[in-house]
Amino acid sequence: MDGTTGAVAVPAAKDFKSDYKPVWCPGCGDFSVLSSITKALAELGRPREEVAIISGIGCSSRIPAYTSVYGFHGVHGRALSLATGLKVARPDLTVIVAGGDGDGFSIGGNHFLHACRRNVDMTYLVMDNEVYGMTKGQASPTTAPDWTKSKLTPHGTGVSPFNPLGVALASGATFIARGFSGDPNGLARMILEAINHPGFAMVQVLSPCITYRPEQRDWKKMVRGAATERTNDQGRAARLLMTDDGFNIGVLYENPRPLYQPTLDGAAPMADLEAAFRV
Ligand SMILES: Cc1ncc(C[n+]2csc(CCOP(=O)(O)OP(=O)(O)O)c2C)c(N)n1
């Protein structure tokens, strides 16, 4: 509360950072993503206690600890399930999920499909560095098949990489965007748009891991604004997402549809359910 006018002060971006200093490697893209999140939250203008950031496990999943909003640093691959439960129970909160490509598309892959399909109103930020950073550099689902730098896959993985945004589209996500950590202001605007989108918003953030993928420093030369305007046509979006090289940046698809927001009205009492399913 502002002592002179009685107005409630809207937190600034710095107020959304916690006192914990990130333990990320110097040069990690996740520093910028954190700044973009806090900028977006300042623009959103909601008090800190009305926002929650949920994560799984990984370097990128440490984000909740570095913010001052409510947070839950959960278990590997289960961030979307936790967030779904939270949003369904507390639809008044702004719910953001943050994590890595390993957390979201490998161990959490099944939850990703169903979160897109359910269309619960939340924002999913995946910091994609095409590697498992926290466990020291193994191939992830988005790693190119010919990447040979991990001792576990010295001849490359040889398998087709996961297409996060193509899968999100096919599974029913209603907002699909790709951002880049090297463009923190553009990313902040994109995150704000994703938060304001009514439904499941999927944002793939290219966020270099310069420790295990030093060649990703070149991403800043490779990203470009998407040549086409965003579309609400699933067929056009599919064509774009199945043919692009992964470096087109922007909101690529937006097409709202009804939200999954069940209520307890008419739900059977727990005792009745237990009786019905007793073996
Ligand atoms: C059930 C379980 N399996 C495996 C692990 C080990 N583990 C921790 S983080 C991680 C992968 C992290 O990679 P990613 O999600 O891409 O995040 P990054 O560290 O690159 O940000 C793995 C496999 C774990 N913590 N729990």
The ligand as an ORCA input file, in Angstrom:
! r2SCAN-3c Opt
* xyz 1 1
  C      12.710    -39.555    -12.081
  C      13.982    -38.850    -12.439
  N      14.713    -39.312    -13.467
  C      15.860    -38.684    -13.809
  C      16.291    -37.597    -13.099
  C      17.604    -36.949    -13.457
  N      17.442    -35.686    -14.155
  C      17.429    -34.518    -13.450
  S      17.266    -33.201    -14.452
  C      17.216    -34.186    -15.828
  C      17.107    -33.610    -17.218
  C      17.103    -32.152    -17.283
  O      17.092    -31.725    -18.613
  P      16.105    -30.606    -19.090
  O      14.730    -30.852    -18.638
  O      16.290    -30.470    -20.583
  O      16.583    -29.304    -18.321
  P      17.939    -28.458    -18.318
  O      18.738    -28.966    -17.139
  O      18.645    -28.658    -19.623
  O      17.462    -27.065    -18.131
  C      17.320    -35.519    -15.491
  C      17.307    -36.628    -16.470
  C      15.493    -37.152    -12.024
  N      15.834    -36.073    -11.303
  N      14.353    -37.798    -11.719
*
